[in-house]
Amino acid sequence: MSTQEQIESFYQFATAQLMNGGSELSVDELYDKWRLENVTDEEIEENIVAIQASIDDMNQGHSGRDAGIVITELRNEFNLPSHE
C-alpha cells in the first residue's frame, strides 16, 4: 500500500470511528487501532521470527539485560532527562 493509500485508509477509518461513537479517542489511539487492523503479512512474519528468536535465546539460558539499565544507558547516551 502506498503512502497516499495509507493516509486515505487511515482518514476513512478515523472518520468512521468518530461518526460511530469514537470521539473520545485521541489521534494516537485511532492510529493504534487502525494499525492493528492493517498489519501486513510481512510484519506478521517479521514478528513471528523475532518472537521465536527470543524464545530460542531463553531456552538456551540467555536472560538478556535489565531494562532499567538499558534505559539509563540510552538516556545518558542521548542526553535525555530522567522521568523520576
Steps between C-alpha positions, in 0.01 A plus 500: 500500500647838403534784746210682336283188528594462867406860572167459323433172678577653840286805423203280407552282807534796739198675352288185538619455860411859588156468342434177691562614855879511500528873560666443837798337330820698442673507163763264642234256617328514161831435326577207730159345427548555125849342509365193680247455222754560222799284588669361189590135454867604494465673839332192647778275369767738630341499846472120504870466412599750773286327763639159405855634524425632850352165605807321363728736696303436821513124444878526464526680834541856373309736726580827326572825680307686767270751326563766763874489437453517123261796532747683725781437251288631212398810696865570574610435143236732351499755786134433579346605831406242761127460568550437870 
